[in-house]
Amino acid sequence: MTLDWTDFPDAPPVGASLCRLDDIPSGGVLSGVLQGYPFLVLLIGKTPRAFVNACPHQFLPLDHHGSSILSGDGQRLLCSNHSAVFNAKDGQ
């Protein structure tokens, strides 16, 4: 199960500005909160990807136990709570 903004009816609107592109660390993930909703932003190549920062299994932020949540090859997001793995391109 992948969570997205439509699962949060009071969330900021789709297209809301989360950060500037140069705020995203090279080869890393930017974690933040907008209007009370946690988010993650990363770059896949030059394309930004944004996700709700919540593991669908435990509903804790993926980076709850540490900020190293992007795999070494940059292709997977890793839940720091229980090591679940998600595709960094689409969140699946």
N, C-alpha and C positions, 0 to 999 in steps of 0.2 A: 504494500500500500504506500503510495506517495502522497504526501500532503502538499497542497498548494493554497494560494491565497483564497480560492473559492471556499475552502473549508473554514474560513475565518471571516464571517460576514461583516464584522466591525473593523477588519484590517484596512490598512491604507489601500487606496485604489491601485489596480493594475497599472503599471507605468509610472508609479510614484518614484521619484528620484531617491536612491538609497545612498549613493556616494559618487565621487568622481572616479573615472577610470584609473587615474594615477594614485588613488587611495588604495587600490587593490595591490597587495604585495606580490611581486614577481614570483611565480611558482608557489603561491600561498593562497590563503583564504582570509577574507575580511569578515569578521563577525560583528554584528551590531544589532541595535534595536530601533525600530521606527514606530512611533505611536503605540508603544507597548508590545510590539510584535518582533520576535527575534528573527534575524535573517543571516544568511551567508551569501557572500559574493566571491566568485573566483573567475579567472580567465581561462578559457580553453582556446589556445592560440591567441587570437585577438578578440574573441567573442566573450562578452561577460555572461555569466550564468548566475542566477539568483535563486535561492531556495529558502523556504521556511526552515529555521534552525531548530528542528524538533525531530527526534527519532520517533517514527510511527509505532515502534514497539514499546517504548518506555515513556514517551512524550517528555523527554529531557533534551536539552540542547546537545547536539552532536559533540560540542567541545566542552561539555560539563566537567569532565575530568582531565582536560588538557587541550592545548591548541593544535596539536599535531594530528589533524584529522584528514589531511590530504595525502594520498599514497605517494610514494616516491616517484612514480611515473606520471602523477597528476591526473590519473584517469578515474580514481575512486575516492569517495568520501567515506571515512571510517568513523563509526560511532565510538567515542571514547568511553562510553558506559559499558557496552557489552560486545564491541567489535563487529557489529553489523556492518555490511559493506553496501554502498550505493554507487551507482554510475554517476560520475561527475558531470556528464553531459545532460542527462535528463532526470536524475534523481531516483531512477528505478532501482 
